[in-house]
């Protein structure tokens, strides 16, 4: 049960960090955006940034 708790704690921390990074990514530009994308990719390699909606 200890291993399961450790695994869950890691997962919760990762989700919390991803929410924080995604929030920062919305307003970031340039070099700062590239750093944030690097951090997100390290946490979740299969994550892709959402497509920007087209303006009408």
DRENTI-873292 format. One record per atom (N, C-alpha, C, O, CB): atom name; x, y, z. Coordinates in steps of 0.001 Angstrom, whole numbers, plus 500000, padded with zeros to 6 digits. Glycine has a CB too. Example, Ala and Ser with C-alpha at 12.3 -4.5 7.8 and 13.67 -1.06 7.14 Angstrom:
DRENTI-873292
(N; (513190; 494310; 507800))
(CA; (512300; 495500; 507800))
(C; (513200; 496700; 507800))
(O; (514236; 496681; 508465))
(CB; (511308; 495527; 509046))
(N; (512850; 497750; 507080))
(CA; (513670; 498940; 507140))
(C; (512900; 500030; 507870))
(O; (513409; 501138; 508039))
(CB; (514084; 499402; 505725))
This chain:
DRENTI-873292
(N; (500822; 498806; 500000))
(CA; (500000; 500000; 500000))
(C; (500868; 501260; 500000))
(O; (500455; 502304; 499495))
(CB; (499064; 499997; 501208))
(N; (502059; 501158; 500562))
(CA; (502967; 502306; 500614))
(C; (503365; 502722; 499205))
(O; (503399; 503912; 498890))
(CB; (504221; 501976; 501451))
(N; (503668; 501737; 498356))
(CA; (504060; 502048; 496984))
(C; (502934; 502762; 496250))
(O; (503175; 503700; 495490))
(CB; (504455; 500771; 496234))
(N; (501729; 502324; 496476))
(CA; (500555; 502931; 495826))
(C; (500402; 504387; 496258))
(O; (500124; 505256; 495431))
(CB; (499266; 502135; 496167))
(N; (500583; 504650; 497539))
(CA; (500472; 506018; 498054))
(C; (501538; 506922; 497430))
(O; (501256; 508062; 497061))
(CB; (500603; 506026; 499592))
(N; (502754; 506405; 497318))
(CA; (503840; 507173; 496709))
(C; (503506; 507484; 495254))
(O; (503702; 508605; 494786))
(CB; (505179; 506402; 496804))
(N; (503000; 506479; 494547))
(CA; (502620; 506645; 493146))
(C; (501519; 507700; 493000))
(O; (501583; 508555; 492116))
(CB; (502151; 505303; 492556))
(N; (500527; 507634; 493862))
(CA; (499431; 508607; 493809))
(C; (499924; 510017; 494126))
(O; (499522; 510978; 493470))
(CB; (498318; 508210; 494787))
(N; (500779; 510142; 495116))
(CA; (501324; 511454; 495470))
(C; (502096; 512064; 494299))
(O; (501985; 513259; 494025))
(CB; (502238; 511338; 496701))
(N; (502875; 511231; 493615))
(CA; (503609; 511715; 492433))
(C; (502648; 512186; 491354))
(O; (502856; 513224; 490727))
(CB; (504526; 510613; 491871))
(N; (501600; 511414; 491150))
(CA; (500622; 511759; 490116))
(C; (499925; 513079; 490443))
(O; (499752; 513925; 489566))
(CB; (499583; 510634; 489964))
(N; (499528; 513254; 491697))
(CA; (498855; 514494; 492095))
(C; (499789; 515695; 491947))
(O; (499370; 516765; 491504))
(CB; (498354; 514390; 493547))
(N; (501043; 515511; 492317))
(CA; (502012; 516609; 492192))
(C; (502230; 516960; 490725))
(O; (502340; 518134; 490373))
(CB; (503357; 516229; 492857))
(N; (502293; 515944; 489873))
(CA; (502490; 516166; 488437))
(C; (501306; 516917; 487838))
(O; (501491; 517826; 487029))
(CB; (502691; 514827; 487708))
(N; (500091; 516539; 488231))
(CA; (498899; 517225; 487732))
(C; (498870; 518683; 488177))
(O; (498525; 519572; 487399))
(CB; (497636; 516509; 488210))
(N; (499235; 518919; 489431))
(CA; (499264; 520282; 489961))
(C; (500282; 521129; 489196))
(O; (500004; 522276; 488844))
(CB; (499600; 520270; 491469))
(N; (501449; 520563; 488945))
(CA; (502498; 521270; 488225))
(C; (502077; 521552; 486785))
(O; (502359; 522626; 486253))
(CB; (503797; 520461; 488249))
(N; (501402; 520590; 486153))
(CA; (500948; 520783; 484776))
(C; (499922; 521908; 484703))
(O; (499960; 522721; 483779))
(CB; (500350; 519480; 484216))
(N; (499006; 521963; 485668))
(CA; (498021; 523058; 485677))
(C; (498718; 524409; 485778))
(O; (498352; 525364; 485092))
(CB; (497026; 522887; 486848))
(N; (499721; 524476; 486638))
(CA; (500470; 525717; 486830))
(C; (501213; 526110; 485550))
(O; (501178; 527270; 485138))
(CB; (501464; 525568; 487998))
(N; (501880; 525147; 484930))
(CA; (502641; 525435; 483714))
(C; (501722; 525825; 482558))
(O; (502053; 526722; 481783))
(CB; (503488; 524225; 483320))
(N; (500579; 525165; 482435))
(CA; (499641; 525489; 481363))
(C; (499075; 526891; 481543))
(O; (498864; 527603; 480561))
(CB; (498505; 524463; 481318))
(N; (498826; 527294; 482784))
(CA; (498325; 528646; 483054))
(C; (499375; 529681; 482664))
(O; (499040; 530713; 482082))
(CB; (497944; 528804; 484548))
(N; (500634; 529415; 482976))
(CA; (501710; 530331; 482612))
(C; (501909; 530358; 481104))
(O; (502255; 531397; 480541))
(CB; (503014; 529932; 483310))
(N; (501695; 529239; 480456))
(CA; (501911; 529117; 479020))
(C; (500927; 529976; 478223))
(O; (501253; 530443; 477132))
(CB; (501790; 527659; 478596))
(N; (499738; 530182; 478760))
(CA; (498728; 530976; 478061))
(C; (499177; 532408; 477822))
(O; (498820; 533006; 476807))
(CB; (497439; 530978; 478844))
(N; (499956; 532965; 478743))
(CA; (500362; 534367; 478616))
(C; (501812; 534540; 478181))
(O; (502242; 535657; 477894))
(CB; (500152; 535075; 479922))
(N; (502564; 533452; 478128))
(CA; (504000; 533544; 477824))
(C; (504246; 533741; 476332))
(O; (503469; 533293; 475490))
(CB; (504727; 532284; 478305))
(N; (505352; 534427; 476027))
(CA; (505763; 534616; 474641))
(C; (507270; 534438; 474539))
(O; (507991; 534521; 475534))
(CB; (505336; 536013; 474116))
(N; (507727; 534193; 473323))
(CA; (509153; 534152; 473056))
(C; (509914; 533085; 473804))
(O; (509494; 531930; 473876))
(CB; (509735; 535445; 473367))
(N; (511042; 533490; 474360))
(CA; (511946; 532557; 475031))
(C; (511301; 531923; 476263))
(O; (511523; 530747; 476551))
(CB; (513230; 533273; 475432))
(N; (510512; 532700; 476977))
(CA; (509841; 532169; 478177))
(C; (508889; 531036; 477789))
(O; (508792; 530031; 478494))
(CB; (509061; 533297; 478919))
(N; (508188; 531203; 476661))
(CA; (507267; 530170; 476187))
(C; (508029; 528884; 475852))
(O; (507566; 527787; 476162))
(CB; (506486; 530669; 474950))
(N; (509184; 529021; 475228))
(CA; (509987; 527850; 474870))
(C; (510440; 527098; 476121))
(O; (510447; 525867; 476137))
(CB; (511207; 528272; 474034))
(N; (510818; 527832; 477163))
(CA; (511228; 527191; 478423))
(C; (510064; 526428; 479049))
(O; (510229; 525308; 479532))
(CB; (511764; 528242; 479418))
(N; (508888; 527048; 479033))
(CA; (507717; 526389; 479605))
(C; (507349; 525142; 478808))
(O; (507006; 524114; 479393))
(CB; (506531; 527356; 479651))
(N; (507416; 525223; 477474))
(CA; (507115; 524063; 476646))
(C; (508094; 522923; 476934))
(O; (507707; 521754; 476955))
(CB; (507159; 524442; 475157))
(N; (509353; 523270; 477152))
(CA; (510362; 522265; 477482))
(C; (509994; 521560; 478796))
(O; (510074; 520335; 478895))
(CB; (511767; 522917; 477590))
(N; (509591; 522344; 479795))
(CA; (509234; 521767; 481094))
(C; (508001; 520871; 480992))
(O; (507942; 519805; 481604))
(CB; (508985; 522879; 482116))
(N; (507020; 521318; 480209))
(CA; (505804; 520523; 480038))
(C; (506133; 519217; 479330))
(O; (505639; 518158; 479715))
(CB; (504737; 521313; 479246))
(N; (506957; 519286; 478306))
(CA; (507320; 518076; 477558))
(C; (508090; 517091; 478426))
(O; (507958; 515881; 478244))
(CB; (508152; 518441; 476328))
(N; (508894; 517584; 479368))
(CA; (509618; 516691; 480276))
(C; (508651; 515962; 481202))
(O; (508849; 514787; 481513))
(CB; (510648; 517479; 481102))
(N; (507607; 516659; 481641))
(CA; (506623; 516039; 482528))
(C; (505723; 515066; 481772))
(O; (505409; 513981; 482261))
(CB; (505775; 517110; 483208))
(N; (505314; 515476; 480572))
(CA; (504370; 514690; 479804))
(C; (504780; 514703; 478333))
(O; (504361; 515593; 477594))
(CB; (502933; 515229; 479982))
(N; (505583; 513746; 477893))
(CA; (506145; 513746; 476543))
(C; (505104; 513717; 475423))
(O; (505381; 514202; 474326))
(CB; (507051; 512575; 476392))
(N; (503936; 513171; 475664))
(CA; (502933; 513049; 474601))
(C; (501980; 514230; 474542))
(O; (501089; 514262; 473693))
(CB; (502143; 511785; 474787))
(N; (502152; 515197; 475428))
(CA; (501280; 516375; 475451))
(C; (501555; 517241; 474234))
(O; (502706; 517434; 473843))
(CB; (501484; 517190; 476751))
(N; (500483; 517763; 473637))
(CA; (500630; 518696; 472526))
(C; (499859; 519955; 472856))
(O; (498788; 519879; 473459))
(CB; (500135; 518074; 471189))
(N; (500379; 521118; 472474))
(CA; (499659; 522362; 472780))
(C; (498342; 522407; 472029))
(O; (498262; 521943; 470892))
(CB; (500516; 523593; 472425))
(N; (497305; 522961; 472647))
(CA; (496011; 523034; 471970))
(C; (496092; 523957; 470758))
(O; (496826; 524945; 470765))
(CB; (494920; 523523; 472941))
(N; (495336; 523628; 469728))
(CA; (495301; 524453; 468533))
(C; (494581; 525758; 468858))
(O; (493575; 525768; 469568))
(CB; (494606; 523707; 467357))
(N; (495112; 526858; 468327))
(CA; (494488; 528152; 468566))
(C; (493251; 528267; 467686))
(O; (493305; 527948; 466498))
(CB; (495482; 529317; 468287))
(N; (492137; 528721; 468256))
(CA; (490919; 528871; 467449))
(C; (491095; 529981; 466418))
(O; (491725; 531006; 466680))
(CB; (489700; 529172; 468351))
(N; (490530; 529753; 465258))
(CA; (490633; 530755; 464200))
(C; (489696; 531912; 464477))
(O; (488559; 531711; 464904))
(CB; (490322; 530137; 462832))
(N; (490169; 533118; 464237))
(CA; (489341; 534323; 464436))
(C; (488420; 534487; 463235))
(O; (488833; 534296; 462091))
(CB; (490229; 535605; 464631))
(N; (487179; 534841; 463504))
(CA; (486226; 535031; 462417))
(C; (485998; 536485; 462148))
(O; (485220; 536834; 461260))
(CB; (484916; 534358; 462727))
